[in-house]
């Protein structure tokens, strides 16, 4: 009898543990994604409403400013005060905001046709955990869209909407378009994603300086884009990095850029 009771108890315990695991997986795969999609949609709707009401506070970039980043690189330290590159499970960036952006507030919308014709995500200020649950996070201290320097953005690979799930599919020549309410900025990806460790924070410099010098994408100051996410797909031991350069700008009032209207991508 004692053995039968022990077996029954163990069976019930295993069933309970199994149910907890199933519920946790459902939470990760479905519930966080559903909430993140709603949050992203709300942020984009808020931005469009704000932009429709009048001019934004953003000002055109000038040759001497880079949204808090320094031309030609930093004196040391990490952009945004982050100890590691942000992403799924990665150490988040600072909770403070760059001049002109409030912490955790969305200020632009990013479009990546390679990820689908309807793919669009809000870009919010900083890479804190709560921020990345609502969209993409801008590394505080790096350039703003279109400015001289490195406009650096982090996003989850999996969970919370899976915004960068297809990150490894990025190829040279792929456009990444950003709209800040005044201007369309079209960046072009320059190479396939670069895999590195979380501590390789040189990838965020005004002129990126990865640990692997052979992966260095640019040699002089310019207007660049850096995208970061975690690798492997369900882990965070490494980071994937994609770089782009600014190739075109145009007023929002002039309609979508060619990169978003071309078919067959």
N, C-alpha and C positions, 0 to 999 in steps of 0.2 A: 504493500500500500504506500509506504514511504517513497519507494522508487517511482511509482505511478504519479504521486503528487509532485515529485521533483521534476519529472518529465513534463507534466502539464504546466507547471510554473515556468520552466524554461521555454516551452512552446509559446506561451502567452507573452513572455518577455520578448522573444524573437519577433513575434507578430507586431507587438507594440513598437519595437525599434524599427521594423520595416516600414510601418505606417508613418512614423516620424520622418524617416529618410525620404519616403515618397512625397510627403507634404513639403519638405524642405526643397526638394528638386522642383516641384511644381511652383513653389515660391520664387526660386531663382530663375526658372525658365519662363514662367508665365506672368506672375504677379508683378515682379520688379519691372519686366518689360512693358506691361500694360500701363503701370504708373508713369514710367519714364516717357512713353509715347504721349500720354496725356499732358505731362509736364512740358515736353518739348513743343507740342502743338500750341499749348497755352502761351509759351514764351514767344513763339513766332507770331501768333495772332496779336499779342500785346505790342510787339515791335511794329508790325504793319499798321496797327491802329495809331500808334505814336507817330510814325513817319507820315501818315496821311494827314495828321493834324497840323503839321508844320515842319520847318527845318529842324534838323538835329543839332546837337551842340558840337558835333565833330567839326574840325577845321582841316583844310587841305594840308597834307604833309609838306614839310619843307626840307631842303637838302640837309639842314643841320640838326633835324630832330628825328628821333626814332622811337617815340612812345615810351621813353624811359630807358631804352637800350642805348649802348654806346657804339658809335661807328668803329668798325675795325676790331671789335671784341671787347671783353670785360677786363678789368684789372684783376679779376679772380673772383671766387665765390660762385654761387649758382643763381640763375635768373629766378626771380620770384621768391628767393629764400628757400627753395625746396632742397631737401637733402638728396632726393633721388628723382628720377623722371616719373611723373605721375602716370596713372593708368590703372587697370584693374589690379587692385590690391597694392599698388605702389604708394609710396609716401606722397601725400598731397602737397600742393604748393602752398604759398602763403595765403592767409585770409585777408590780407590788405589789398587795396586796389590801386591801379595805376591812375595818374591824373586823368580826370575825365570819365572814369568808370567806377561805379560803386561795386564793392565786393559782392560777388554772387549775382550781379545783374547782367542780363543779356544786352548786347549792343550790336550784334551782327548776325547774319544768317549765312551758313556755308552750304554749298551745293557741290556734290562730286558725282558727275554723270556715270563714272565707272561703277558706282554702287547702285545705280538704278535711276531711271528718269524722274522718279518722284522722291528721291533721297534729298532731304534738306534737314539741317540741324541748327539750332541756335548756338551762338558762341557767347559764353558767359565769362565774367571776369573772375579769375583765379582757378586753381585746380583742386580745391578742397573737395572732400568726399561728397558733401551735400550738393555741391555745384555740379559735379560730374553725373549726378543722378538726374539732372534736368537737361543735359545737353553736353556740348563740348566745352572744355575749359581753356581759357587763354592764360598762358604763363605770365603772371604779373612781372613787369620789368622788361618784357620783350616788346618789340615794335607793335604798333597797331596796324590794321590792314592798310596796305599801300605805302606805308612809311619806310624810310631807309632803315635797314636793320633786318631783324629776323622775327617775323610774326609767327609765334610758336603756340601750338594748340594740342591738347591732349584729349583722348576719348576712350571710353571702355571698349574692349574687344568683345566681351561677352557680359551678359546681364545688363540691367538698366537700359533696355532697348537695343543692345548690341550695335551701337552706332558704327563701330569700326570692325565689324565681323569680317568683312571682305577686304581688309587692309592689304593682305598679301597679293591681291589681284592688281594693285596699282602698278602701272607701267610708265616708262618714259613717254612723255607727250600727253599724258592724261591731264585734262584741265581740272582745276579746283577753283571755284568761283565764290567770292565773298561779297555780300552786299551790306553796307552799313547805313542804308537809308538815303544816302546822298550819291554814292558811287558804286559801280560794279567793278570789282578787282578780279582779273583773271590770272591766276598763277598756272604754271605748267610744271608737272612733275619731271624731274631730271634723271632719275634712276630708279631701279627697283628698290623696295624697302631694304634697309640696312638693319641687321640684327645685332644687338649689343646688350651690355649689362646695365642695370638701373643706375649705376654710379657714373655712367658716361655722360655727364651733364654738359660737356663741351659741345654737344650737338645743338644746344640752345643758344650758343653765342651769336653775336651779331653777324659774324662770319663763322659758320659752324666749324668746330674743331673736334671731330670724333677721335676716340682713342686710336682707332685704326686709321692711320694717315692715308692709306690707300683709298679709303671711303670718303675722303674730304670732297664735298661737292662743289665748293666755290673757293676762289683764291683771293678775291678782293671784295670790298664792301659793295653792297647792292640792296635790292629789295627782295627779301627771301621769305619762304614759308617753310615751317617745320611741323610735321604731324607726328604724334607719338601715340603708341598703344602698347598693350602687353603681349607677350609671347611666352609659352605656347597659348593656344586658344583658350584653354581653361586654367591657365596658370599665370604666374607673374614673375618667373625667375629671370626673364629677359625682356627687352623692349624692341619693338620694331619702329624704325624711323623712316619717314619719307620726306624728301626735300623738294621744293619747287622754287621757281623764280617768277617775279611779276612780269607778265608779258603785255598786258593791256588793261586799260581802265576806260570807263565810260559813265556818263551820268545815268542815274537810276531812271530819270524821266525819259531817257532815250530808248527804254525797253531792254529786254534781256539780251545779254551778249550772245554772240554766235555759238559759244561753247555750250549754251543751254538750249539752243534751238535746233542744232544739227541733229539729224536722225541717224539711226543705224549704229549708235555707239554700243 
